[in-house]
Amino acid sequence: MNEFIPFALPDIGEEEIAEVVDSLRSGWLTTGPKTKRFEQDFGEFLGYGVEAIAVNSATSGLHLALEAIGIGPGDEVITTVHTFTATAEVIRYLGANPVFVDIDLATMNIDVSKIEAAITPRTKAIIPVHFGGLACDMEAILKIAQKYQLKVVEDAAHAIPTTYQGQLIGSLNSDVTVYSFYATKTIATGEGGMLVTRNPEIAQRCRIMRLHGINRDAFDRYTSTKPSWYYEVVAPGFKYNMTDVAASLGIHQLQKVWELQKQRNAIANYYNLELANLPLHLPAQPLHQDTHSWHLYVIRLDDSVKVSRNTFIEKMAVQGIGCSVHYIPLHLQPYWREIYNLRTEQFPCASYAYEHIVSLPIYTRMTALDQTHVIEMINKILN
Ligand SMILES: *Cc1c(COP(=O)(O)O)cnc(C)c1O
């Protein structure tokens, strides 16, 4: 058992370390052969026709995606209120406005029955977030998008590997899907992300805007037959490229993606079993034998529980267990609340959830003893 069971820990093996060392010795630190290989592997992982573009974060990827689909000043983009601020801030980068929708309390994902009421003549896109690694109701979302001619950009920061109706998130019929490889995510490169799309125009625009609006990336520039100093700037782009050091981690993390999921799934099953008879609401299970990535395992304290959520987390910390809260919904954050005049009553489910949710540790390096300790302490606090 660890002295303190942290909330999250990456699982970095010798393969990752050797690959990083190889990059360091190669002399090529930034976007180059490792990034290219990671993109190729990622495209193959998702299947035929999916193009993968490596970026330095999911935030960058979401920004690039919205820029590429043509989001601009005054446009509206519908998303969930129960997410990390990155999902919504990228909309503001482009002068557009997020329109927040409440969640379904059972799944914690966007309540699809409330999306149509949020659509106005300015609405251009929807950003569903697969909260915790459980797929949103994509059939309903894609249907609404088609009906109103809206684009769909999936925030898949939690969703590798997640399936929906047997298909991996990232291979559905949305316009763009973006993953995060932030240190705490299911596969980690420290900082990093991947944008995937089947649309060649979106892919080309994202590749260009990823690196200063230059029409060839640095690696091509130094290996192609054109003079190495020559390049063309076609737009005021960004600096969002992934380094080969990060890609070195990503290549091996991706190879383990199913194995790591299997280990988290086993922890989720153990929690499901051991917590079943307590006054808690357990996370929703995927439908139709789909895969839940189990990035997060979020329990909700029942109204009958005497201790507050905050006290619960404090008591767990005293017992050496790191818990967290995902998320403080955006309508309670000063910036979002003030700029859009958001009120608690507009988001009854997200507001209620926020008062009662606790994210338990779920990561591959947790030992069996760690897991037992978590269960024992929860029992002790609730009884
Ligand atoms: C982590 C996260 C992001 C941002 O990812 P970065 O790679 O850190 O930019 C976006 N959306 C959600 C839901 C996240 O959890």
The ligand as an SDF file (V2000), in Angstrom:
LIG
                    3D

 15 15  0  0  0  0  0  0  0  0999 V2000
   -8.2870   17.8310  -19.4990 C   0  0  0  0  0  0  0  0  0  0  0  0
   -9.4550   18.3440  -20.2540 C   0  0  0  0  0  0  0  0  0  0  0  0
   -9.3520   19.2590  -21.3160 C   0  0  0  0  0  0  0  0  0  0  0  0
   -8.0680   19.9500  -21.6390 C   0  0  0  0  0  0  0  0  0  0  0  0
   -7.0310   19.0940  -21.9090 O   0  0  0  0  0  0  0  0  0  0  0  0
   -5.5450   19.6710  -22.0250 P   0  0  0  0  0  0  0  0  0  0  0  0
   -4.8170   18.6100  -22.7850 O   0  0  0  0  0  0  0  0  0  0  0  0
   -5.0440   19.8280  -20.6360 O   0  0  0  0  0  0  0  0  0  0  0  0
   -5.6050   20.9510  -22.7530 O   0  0  0  0  0  0  0  0  0  0  0  0
  -10.4690   19.5760  -22.0390 C   0  0  0  0  0  0  0  0  0  0  0  0
  -11.6760   19.0560  -21.7340 N   0  0  0  0  0  0  0  0  0  0  0  0
  -11.8340   18.2110  -20.7050 C   0  0  0  0  0  0  0  0  0  0  0  0
  -13.1900   17.6550  -20.4360 C   0  0  0  0  0  0  0  0  0  0  0  0
  -10.7390   17.8380  -19.9230 C   0  0  0  0  0  0  0  0  0  0  0  0
  -10.8930   17.0220  -18.8840 O   0  0  0  0  0  0  0  0  0  0  0  0
  1  2  1  0
  2  3  1  0
  2 14  2  0
  3  4  1  0
  3 10  2  0
  4  5  1  0
  5  6  1  0
  6  7  2  0
  6  8  1  0
  6  9  1  0
 10 11  1  0
 11 12  2  0
 12 13  1  0
 12 14  1  0
 14 15  1  0
M  END
$$$$
